[in-house]
Amino acid sequence: MFRLLREDDAPIPAIVFEDTINSGFVPVWEALGVYDALYNSDGRRARDVSRTIAYGVDRLAEDASLARLFHATLSPEEAMRFLGSVQRACMLHGDARIETR
């Protein structure tokens, strides 16, 4: 799960983005260089990982050799949907704090 939290003056942070994806995509995230941004970025700001995620989106769209990393039950379209959503959210909510699980 990848979540962005906005910490205003409210006592509880507001969830401004949340998405999840099958853990079977880990080899793809590692090959794209986005694994740490997706799973090891707790507490960082969204703007700190947005460039890495954007690079991963571009590589996923352009590098056909990555197809070999997808298990038969996983699709490149689902990977692109998830990574694209995370990228847009990080750009839109650059000051939000990242929480991963």
FIBAPA-245814 format. One line per field, with one value per residue (C-alpha): chain; residue in three letters; x, y negated, z negated; residue number from 1. Coordinates in pm, whole numbers. Example, Ala and Ser with C-alpha at 12.3 -4.5 7.8 and 13.67 -1.06 7.14 Angstrom:
BEGIN
chain [A, A]
res [ALA, SER]
xx [1230, 1367]
yy [450, 106]
zz [-780, -714]
n [1, 2]
END
This chain:
BEGIN
chain [A, A, A, A, A, A, A, A, A, A, A, A, A, A, A, A, A, A, A, A, A, A, A, A, A, A, A, A, A, A, A, A, A, A, A, A, A, A, A, A, A, A, A, A, A, A, A, A, A, A, A, A, A, A, A, A, A, A, A, A, A, A, A, A, A, A, A, A, A, A, A, A, A, A, A, A, A, A, A, A, A, A, A, A, A, A, A, A, A, A, A, A, A, A, A, A, A, A, A, A, A]
res [MET, PHE, ARG, LEU, LEU, ARG, GLU, ASP, ASP, ALA, PRO, ILE, PRO, ALA, ILE, VAL, PHE, GLU, ASP, THR, ILE, ASN, SER, GLY, PHE, VAL, PRO, VAL, TRP, GLU, ALA, LEU, GLY, VAL, TYR, ASP, ALA, LEU, TYR, ASN, SER, ASP, GLY, ARG, ARG, ALA, ARG, ASP, VAL, SER, ARG, THR, ILE, ALA, TYR, GLY, VAL, ASP, ARG, LEU, ALA, GLU, ASP, ALA, SER, LEU, ALA, ARG, LEU, PHE, HIS, ALA, THR, LEU, SER, PRO, GLU, GLU, ALA, MET, ARG, PHE, LEU, GLY, SER, VAL, GLN, ARG, ALA, CYS, MET, LEU, HIS, GLY, ASP, ALA, ARG, ILE, GLU, THR, ARG]
xx [0, 118, -48, -3, -100, -154, -68, -246, -352, -589, -503, -526, -354, -586, -534, -510, -411, -409, -354, -238, -113, -22, 319, 404, 512, 823, 1063, 923, 964, 1322, 1404, 1252, 1444, 1130, 1121, 1269, 1039, 736, 827, 1107, 1001, 797, 803, 950, 767, 597, 807, 1118, 1020, 815, 1109, 1207, 848, 821, 1138, 989, 669, 872, 1083, 776, 614, 924, 1117, 958, 1218, 1044, 761, 962, 927, 549, 402, 118, -145, -3, -38, 179, -140, -203, 158, 123, -209, -63, 267, 95, -150, 132, 321, 20, -54, 307, 309, -29, 44, 417, 412, 224, 402, 443, 327, 388, 294]
yy [0, -351, -637, -1014, -1203, -1576, -1715, -2043, -2184, -1891, -1645, -1353, -1362, -1349, -1071, -1247, -938, -565, -276, 82, 346, 715, 785, 993, 671, 638, 770, 508, 227, 338, 344, -3, -142, -246, 17, -207, -495, -267, -59, -231, -594, -619, -972, -1131, -1397, -1299, -1548, -1360, -1049, -1196, -1218, -855, -740, -944, -783, -440, -524, -626, -309, -89, -252, -228, 87, 393, 622, 575, 799, 1103, 993, 1017, 1335, 1476, 1345, 990, 733, 444, 237, 283, 189, -124, -214, -190, -362, -636, -699, -723, -962, -1193, -1191, -1272, -1563, -1693, -1651, -1722, -1829, -1519, -1265, -912, -607, -258, 92]
zz [0, 84, -100, -111, -425, -452, -791, -839, -1173, -1223, -1503, -1260, -918, -616, -363, -26, 175, 123, 361, 340, 578, 574, 420, 728, 899, 677, 949, 1187, 931, 865, 1238, 1281, 984, 797, 523, 252, 348, 317, 11, -183, -182, -502, -638, -326, -129, 196, 391, 275, 475, 760, 1002, 937, 992, 1313, 1445, 1365, 1553, 1859, 1849, 1807, 2110, 2329, 2231, 2391, 2232, 1896, 2017, 1908, 1545, 1538, 1396, 1608, 1364, 1361, 1633, 1751, 1769, 1396, 1320, 1534, 1373, 1023, 1095, 1297, 1012, 760, 987, 1033, 660, 571, 811, 694, 323, 311, -54, -169, -387, -252, -442, -304, -418]
n [1, 2, 3, 4, 5, 6, 7, 8, 9, 10, 11, 12, 13, 14, 15, 16, 17, 18, 19, 20, 21, 22, 23, 24, 25, 26, 27, 28, 29, 30, 31, 32, 33, 34, 35, 36, 37, 38, 39, 40, 41, 42, 43, 44, 45, 46, 47, 48, 49, 50, 51, 52, 53, 54, 55, 56, 57, 58, 59, 60, 61, 62, 63, 64, 65, 66, 67, 68, 69, 70, 71, 72, 73, 74, 75, 76, 77, 78, 79, 80, 81, 82, 83, 84, 85, 86, 87, 88, 89, 90, 91, 92, 93, 94, 95, 96, 97, 98, 99, 100, 101]
END
